[in-house]
Amino acid sequence: MGLDLGKNPARTIRYYIDKGLLEPPRIEYEGKVRRAIYSPDHLTVLRLICGYKKRGYKLEAIKDKIKEPLYWSDEALEFMRPFIAANNYPADAFSKDRPATMEETAVFLTRYLEAVKTGREDTSLIKKAFVDRKGQPAFRELETLFKE
């Protein structure tokens, strides 16, 4: 999916950061030059924001959506175990007792889709990886955002 960030993408991204939709990037300095370093996770969240905007959501509603808690399934936690270890996440960052935000879910989906493309995983896990507060599968909405 292409990102529609308007005529001035840098300004749009700064605006999203100011509004709390996107985490600030890491800043590196080389002498007097200051550089913002964005991770693949930033791109994933931008994809979510653009997908919701395309569907007509206002920014406040998008912020609520991407911060909405989802709960991890056992299968999703097992899949994430190598990523948790490799990225030095805190021990309780991914657990059934602590819901994942929509943002974390999007990061999971991006990594999962990469694993599917390289043949390390099939697509069966994706539909049962997350549930909402009522215990219902929560993949349908994210699936449509990533199909574009």
Beta strands, then each sheet from edge to edge (+ up, - down):
strand 1: 26-30
strand 2: 33-37
strand 3: 71-72
strand 4: 130-131
sheet 1: 1+ 2-
sheet 2: 3+ 4-
end
